[in-house]
């Protein structure tokens, strides 16, 4: 029997080392990421930027996110897809409905946070959090709803006492993985690792964010089981587009030459990348399988 998508992600997170998940913001960035990594993180920061042109402060509508995940899974049948669902889109019943929809779309897992609206990026000031009991009630409903989906419980607490209190409480639930977002030092990774016991730990790295820049071997040594890289594709695209358009302006509208072996991208290189999304197939019995009612492991 082949594994479901949730089981496949759970296996890798529980395995040796630190499992990397690369933030993608549209189908094209996912196509590039798929060349290099086996796991993708469907980043709320990137999706809000690419789909709406807005900051990630609560504008995302859940049907848009579900539709994006459906397109991703069709093009990438063998990759992990961990999906940021913010606070579950406010209401616990909506959160459960979204989890059901994402499981039907063959997502691998979700991250559910304890922020109150208006929400903020986890690495900026001004975050507010729900009362712990309110968040735990929502989390428990989500956990009872999912069949095999990996559930990451995330806290955005900022004070020392509250970070440890919430990390300990989340570790006592049936959540698969714990994330404390915006961790500011290696010392705090160690403190969180100590209070959550054997529960898998996820670390979020974002360029220019609050958390230290650490390699995968360094994270593994700290007992971190998975790492999400929310924005390398998005921030690199912003810089590259800026530079390309500035060059076009300076050259009075003359496009650069795309010479063979130069590393530059032209129509042929882009088409070659996109054609893989049509032909990316293995024998069906080797892929993670769709989880259906009555087939939970």
Residue pairs with C-beta under 8 A, 6 or more apart in sequence:
1 289
2 285
2 286
2 287
2 288
2 289
3 11
3 288
3 289
3 297
4 148
4 288
4 289
4 290
4 291
4 295
4 297
5 80
5 81
5 106
5 107
5 108
5 148
5 288
5 289
5 290
5 291
6 103
6 108
6 109
6 146
6 147
6 148
6 149
6 150
6 291
7 148
7 288
7 297
8 80
8 108
8 288
9 19
9 39
9 80
9 82
9 108
9 109
9 150
10 150
10 176
12 19
12 38
12 39
12 80
13 19
13 150
13 176
13 177
13 200
13 202
13 225
13 226
14 200
14 225
16 220
17 216
17 217
17 220
18 203
18 216
18 219
18 220
18 224
18 225
18 226
18 227
19 39
19 80
19 225
19 226
19 227
20 37
20 39
20 216
20 226
20 227
20 229
21 37
21 39
21 40
21 41
21 80
21 82
21 226
21 227
21 228
21 229
22 33
22 36
22 37
22 39
22 40
22 41
22 229
22 232
22 233
23 40
23 41
23 42
23 43
23 45
23 46
23 228
23 229
23 230
23 231
23 232
23 233
23 234
24 30
24 33
24 40
24 41
24 42
24 43
24 46
24 72
24 233
25 43
25 46
25 47
25 49
25 50
25 233
25 234
25 237
26 46
26 50
26 51
27 71
27 72
27 75
27 277
28 274
29 46
29 233
29 234
29 237
30 40
30 72
30 75
30 76
31 75
31 273
31 274
31 276
31 277
32 233
32 273
33 40
33 233
34 40
34 76
34 79
34 276
34 280
35 273
38 78
38 79
38 80
39 79
39 80
39 82
40 72
40 76
40 79
40 80
40 81
40 82
41 82
41 84
41 228
41 229
41 230
42 65
42 68
42 69
42 72
42 81
42 82
42 83
42 84
42 107
43 84
43 228
43 230
43 231
43 234
44 56
44 60
44 84
44 86
45 56
45 121
45 206
45 230
45 231
45 234
46 230
46 231
46 233
46 234
47 56
47 60
47 64
47 65
47 68
47 84
48 54
48 55
48 56
48 57
48 59
48 60
49 55
49 56
49 234
50 234
51 60
51 64
51 68
52 59
52 60
55 121
56 119
56 121
57 118
57 119
57 120
57 121
58 86
58 117
58 118
58 119
60 86
60 89
61 89
62 85
62 89
62 94
62 97
62 98
62 101
65 83
65 85
65 98
66 98
66 101
66 102
66 105
69 81
69 83
69 102
69 105
69 107
70 105
72 79
72 81
73 81
73 105
73 106
73 107
75 277
75 280
76 277
76 280
77 280
77 281
77 282
77 287
78 280
78 282
78 287
78 288
80 108
80 109
81 106
81 107
81 108
81 109
82 107
82 108
82 109
82 110
82 111
82 150
82 152
82 228
83 102
83 107
83 109
83 110
83 111
84 110
84 111
85 95
85 98
85 99
85 102
85 110
85 111
85 112
86 113
86 115
86 119
87 95
87 112
87 113
87 114
87 115
87 116
87 117
87 119
87 130
87 138
88 94
88 95
88 96
88 98
88 99
88 112
88 138
88 142
89 95
89 98
90 117
92 137
92 138
92 141
92 142
93 141
95 112
95 138
95 141
95 142
96 141
96 142
96 145
98 110
99 110
99 142
99 145
99 146
99 149
100 145
102 110
102 149
103 146
103 147
103 148
103 149
103 291
106 288
106 290
106 291
107 149
108 149
108 150
108 288
109 149
109 150
109 151
109 152
109 176
109 177
110 142
110 146
110 149
110 150
110 151
110 152
111 152
111 154
111 179
112 138
112 139
112 142
112 151
112 152
112 153
112 154
113 119
113 122
113 154
113 155
113 156
113 181
114 129
114 130
114 132
114 135
114 154
114 155
114 156
114 157
114 166
115 127
115 128
115 129
115 130
115 156
116 128
116 129
116 130
119 127
120 126
120 127
121 206
122 154
122 156
122 181
122 182
122 204
122 209
123 181
123 182
123 204
123 206
123 208
123 209
123 210
123 211
127 156
127 158
127 182
129 135
129 155
129 156
129 157
129 162
130 138
132 165
132 166
132 169
135 155
136 169
136 173
139 151
139 153
139 170
139 173
139 175
140 173
142 151
143 151
143 173
143 174
143 175
147 291
147 293
147 296
148 291
148 296
148 297
149 291
150 176
150 177
151 174
151 175
151 176
151 177
152 175
152 176
152 177
152 178
152 179
152 202
153 170
153 173
153 175
153 177
153 178
153 179
154 178
154 179
154 180
154 181
155 163
155 166
155 167
155 170
155 179
155 180
155 181
156 181
156 182
157 163
157 165
157 166
157 180
158 182
163 180
163 188
163 191
163 192
164 191
164 192
164 195
166 180
167 178
167 180
167 192
167 195
167 196
168 195
168 196
170 178
170 196
170 199
171 178
171 195
171 196
171 197
171 199
175 199
176 200
177 199
177 200
177 201
177 202
177 225
177 226
178 192
178 196
178 199
178 200
178 201
178 202
179 201
179 202
179 203
179 204
180 188
180 192
181 204
182 204
182 209
182 210
182 211
183 189
183 192
183 203
183 210
183 211
184 210
184 211
184 212
185 212
186 212
186 214
186 222
189 201
189 203
189 222
189 223
189 224
190 222
192 201
193 201
193 222
193 223
193 224
200 225
200 226
201 223
201 224
201 225
201 226
202 224
202 225
202 226
202 227
202 228
203 211
203 214
203 219
203 224
203 226
203 227
203 228
204 211
204 227
204 228
204 230
205 211
205 213
205 214
205 227
205 228
205 229
205 230
206 229
206 230
206 231
207 231
207 232
207 235
214 222
216 227
219 227
247 256
248 254
248 255
256 264
257 264
258 264
258 265
258 266
258 269
